[in-house]
């Protein structure tokens, strides 16, 4: 029987090794990456059946990577494995196409079950978060209480600003001109009526645009 191909994405090397050892007896681990941009490249090259990813990753966070993977064909199943117990964050993960949401404190057996469930078209939510997550969806099923929507490029620029990267480096990472980065930065500030970069960064954390 063909084994399910799994790609791992987490910026902690020791955790990647632990996840790989856990999964290899049952699944084919085709790769492991440490940031969101590497995840996008590896997903297109390796075409995994399932991606196990963290939310907080450098260069591109897991939620934004998931948004950009939505147009990929064939579309891999996405299982978030994170330290973040925020039900609003979990709800957003489901809205961007997640098949599972687990905490890194969950039992190891939950991850293998989540992968199996995903391959059968089911969703797996760690029992530790089910009730809180249901309450979020009852109150705001479409996420309409969230902040003003930013464009995908603006969210990319914002994460890199939060990481403290200078505009020249951001331009190199995104393969655009520095003036393009400046345009996105100052347009966000103007649209959101913010005066400083510090206020823009605070906005990103407060509204969970960039995972804290």
C-alpha positions in Angstrom: 0.0 0.0 0.0 1.3 3.5 -0.9 2.3 5.4 2.2 1.0 8.9 2.9 3.7 11.5 2.0 4.2 14.1 4.8 6.1 17.4 4.8 7.1 18.9 8.1 7.5 22.7 8.8 8.7 24.0 12.1 11.6 26.4 13.0 12.8 24.2 15.8 15.2 21.6 14.5 14.9 19.3 17.5 11.1 19.2 17.2 11.4 18.4 13.5 13.6 15.4 14.3 11.2 14.2 16.9 8.2 14.5 14.6 10.1 12.7 11.9 10.9 9.8 14.2 7.3 9.6 15.4 5.8 9.5 11.9 8.3 7.5 9.9 7.1 4.0 11.0 3.7 4.7 9.4 4.2 7.6 6.9 6.7 8.7 4.4 8.3 11.9 5.6 9.4 13.5 2.3 11.0 16.7 3.8 11.4 19.1 6.7 11.7 22.9 6.4 12.2 25.7 9.0 10.4 28.7 7.5 7.2 29.5 5.6 8.8 30.5 2.3 10.8 27.2 2.3 7.5 25.4 2.9 5.9 26.9 -0.2 8.9 25.9 -2.3 9.1 22.3 -0.9 5.3 21.8 -1.2 5.5 22.6 -4.9 8.5 20.3 -5.5 7.7 17.4 -3.2 3.9 17.4 -3.6 3.1 15.9 -0.2 -0.3 14.5 0.7 -0.2 16.2 4.2 1.7 19.1 5.6 2.3 19.4 9.3 3.1 23.0 10.1 3.5 25.5 12.9 1.8 28.9 12.9 4.7 31.0 14.1 7.5 30.6 11.5 10.0 33.1 10.2 9.8 34.8 6.8 6.2 33.6 6.3 3.9 32.4 9.1 1.8 29.2 8.8 -1.5 30.9 8.3 -0.2 33.0 5.3 1.5 30.0 3.9 -1.8 28.1 4.1 -3.6 30.9 2.2 -1.0 30.7 -0.5 -1.2 26.9 -0.7 -5.0 27.1 -1.4 -4.4 27.4 -5.1 -2.0 24.5 -5.3 -3.1 21.4 -7.2 -3.2 18.7 -5.9 -4.0 20.5 -2.7 -2.2 19.0 0.4 -4.0 18.5 3.7 -2.9 20.9 6.3 -2.4 20.1 10.0 -1.3 22.8 12.3 0.8 21.7 15.3 1.5 24.7 17.5 2.1 26.1 21.0 -0.7 28.6 20.4 -3.9 27.7 22.3 -5.8 30.8 21.1 -9.2 29.6 19.7 -9.4 32.6 17.4 -6.1 31.5 15.8 -7.4 28.0 15.5 -10.6 29.2 13.9 -8.6 31.2 11.4 -6.5 28.1 10.6 -9.7 26.2 9.8 -10.9 29.1 7.6 -7.8 28.9 5.5 -8.2 25.2 4.9 -6.7 23.3 7.8 -7.7 19.7 8.3 -6.4 19.6 11.9 -5.3 21.8 14.8 -3.2 20.3 17.6 -1.1 21.7 20.4 2.5 20.6 20.9 1.4 19.5 24.4 -1.0 17.0 22.8 -0.4 13.3 23.0 1.8 11.9 20.2 -1.0 9.6 19.1 -3.1 12.7 18.2 -0.8 13.6 15.4 -0.9 10.2 13.7 -4.7 10.2 14.2 -5.0 13.7 12.7 -3.1 12.6 9.6 -5.2 9.5 9.1 -8.4 11.5 9.6 -7.2 14.1 7.1 -6.6 11.5 4.5 -10.2 10.3 4.9 -11.6 13.8 4.5 -12.2 14.4 8.2 -11.1 17.3 10.4 -9.3 16.7 13.7 -9.3 19.3 16.6 -7.4 18.5 19.8 -10.0 17.8 22.5 -8.3 20.4 24.7 -9.6 23.2 22.4 -12.9 21.8 21.0 -15.3 23.7 23.3 -13.6 27.1 23.0 -13.3 26.7 19.2 -17.0 25.9 18.9 -17.8 29.1 20.8 -15.7 31.2 18.4 -17.5 29.8 15.4 -21.0 30.3 17.0 -20.1 34.0 17.7 -18.3 34.8 14.4 -18.6 31.9 11.9 -17.0 33.8 8.9 -14.4 35.8 10.9 -16.2 39.1 10.1 -15.2 40.6 13.4 -11.6 40.5 12.3 -9.5 43.6 11.3 -9.6 45.3 8.0 -8.3 42.8 5.4 -4.7 43.4 4.1 -3.5 42.1 0.8 -1.3 38.9 0.8 1.7 41.1 -0.1 1.0 43.5 2.7 0.8 40.6 5.2 4.1 39.3 4.0 5.7 42.8 4.4 4.1 43.2 7.8 5.5 39.9 9.1 9.0 40.8 8.0 8.7 44.2 9.6 7.6 42.5 12.9 10.7 40.4 12.6 12.8 43.6 12.6 14.1 43.2 9.1 15.2 46.4 7.3 13.4 47.3 4.1 16.3 46.4 1.9 16.4 42.9 3.3 12.6 42.6 3.0 12.9 43.6 -0.7 15.5 40.9 -1.2 13.4 38.2 0.5 10.3 39.2 -1.6 12.3 39.8 -4.7 10.9 43.3 -5.2 12.3 46.8 -5.2 12.8 48.6 -1.8 10.5 51.3 -2.9 7.7 48.6 -3.3 8.2 47.6 0.3 8.1 51.2 1.4 4.9 51.7 -0.6 3.2 48.7 1.1 4.4 49.8 4.5 3.2 53.4 4.3 -0.1 52.4 2.5 -0.9 50.1 5.5 -0.1 52.9 7.9 -2.3 55.4 6.0 -5.2 53.0 5.6 -5.1 52.0 9.2 -4.4 55.6 10.4 -1.2 54.6 12.2 1.7 57.1 12.6 4.7 54.9 13.4 6.2 51.5 12.6 5.8 50.6 16.3 2.1 51.2 16.0 1.9 49.1 12.9 3.7 46.2 14.7 1.4 46.5 17.7 -1.6 46.4 15.3 -0.2 43.2 13.8 0.0 41.4 17.2 -3.3 42.8 18.6 -5.3 41.6 15.5 -3.4 38.3 15.2 -2.3 39.2 11.6 1.2 38.0 12.8 1.1 35.2 15.4 2.7 36.3 18.6 
